[in-house]
């Protein structure tokens, strides 16, 4: 397995390929996003990682972009070009597909995105 030099990377895209996203076309989204990055010659600026479930199954297909802290929902392969435009140009091309944005303190949910379940801590005492 390669060990990539990330020194010149500007963005890291986490592409969910958990079971729900995969059943909704995550592999095709992943391939389309990676093809768009390659076609634009941005492999040295954008690193992608295919992940397992990111916990937002209702929003499938999900992608998270760092360091921006933006979560995208309902992505399709056709969204690849405007998705990369949004990342590189800080454009609002896919504003309707943003589910959460980091505001410097916490993630803010966008209007129209479901709240989801609260995470609960398990009692770890014996």
PEWOLIN-V436470 format. One record per residue. SS is DSSP state (@ for helix, = for strand, . for the rest). PSI is psi as a letter, one per 40 degrees, with the letter a starting at -180 (none if undefined). Layout:
BEGIN
ss: <SS,SS>
psi: <PSI,PSI>
END
This chain:
BEGIN
ss: <.,.,.,.,.,.,.,.,.,.,=,=,=,=,=,=,.,.,@,@,@,@,@,.,.,@,@,@,@,@,@,@,@,@,@,@,@,@,@,.,.,.,.,.,.,=,=,=,=,=,=,.,.,.,.,.,@,@,@,.,.,.,=,=,=,=,.,.,.,=,=,=,.,.,.,.,@,@,@,@,@,@,@,@,@,@,@,@,@,.,.,.,.,.,@,@,@,=,=,=,=,=,.,.,.,.,=,=,=,.,.,.,.,.,.,.,.,.,.,.,.,.,.,.,.,.>
psi: <h,i,h,i,h,e,d,e,h,d,i,h,h,h,h,h,f,i,d,d,d,d,e,e,f,d,d,d,d,d,d,d,d,d,d,d,d,d,d,e,f,e,d,e,d,h,h,i,h,h,i,a,h,e,e,f,d,e,e,h,h,i,i,h,h,i,e,d,f,h,h,i,i,f,i,i,d,e,e,d,d,d,d,d,d,d,d,d,e,f,i,f,d,f,d,e,e,h,d,i,h,h,e,e,d,i,h,h,h,i,h,e,h,i,d,i,i,i,h,i,h,i,h,e,i,none>
END
